[in-house]
Amino acid sequence: MTTYSHSSLNTYETCPLKYKLQYISKVEIAKRESIESFLGNRVHETFERLYKDLKCLKLMSLDELISYYNKQWNKKWNDAVVIRVERCSAQNYKDIGIKCLRNYYDRHAPFNQSTTI
């Protein structure tokens, strides 16, 4: 007996044609990354770098952390990133990431409250 996931049933209820294209015809659709996802990925990569360096007993300064974030942002930025909120620019989102990094760094430095495995 065929098993249907909740998402596939929901897709069918919303749009039977979308269900047909996605689950039966298996049409490949180029997915575009949202700015929120792009921002989250860059912040996550930056924190990952911070904690990998800490495992080697190297504490990045806040300036180094922000510099790494900016390099990752600029290296991976592309025009396919979707910004749906018209009043916000890519720079606004980039600045949000910097603010998140600053807040986290100020709150948790020198990052010795626990052991990361």
C-alpha positions, 0 to 999 in steps of 0.5 A: 500500500502506498504511504503518503506523507503529511506534506505530500497530502497538504501539497495535493490539498493546496494545489493538485498540479503542484502535487503532480509536478513535484511527486509524480513527474518529479520536475526539478525546480531551481530553489532560491535561497531566502535572505533569512536563510543566507544570513543564518548560514553565514552567522552559523559558519562564523560561530562554527569557526569561532568554536573550532578555533577555541578547540585549538585554544585560539580565541578570535577577537570580535573584530576578527569574528566580524571580518570572517563573517564579512568575508563569508558574506561577500564570497557567497553572496549572489543575485539569486538570494531572495529579499521579499521585504522591499524596505530592507536591503541586503546591507540591512540583513548583513548588519543584523548578522553583525549585531547578532555576532556582537551581542553573542560575543559580548555576552559569552566571551571568553567562551569558557562557561562550558566545554564544546565537544 
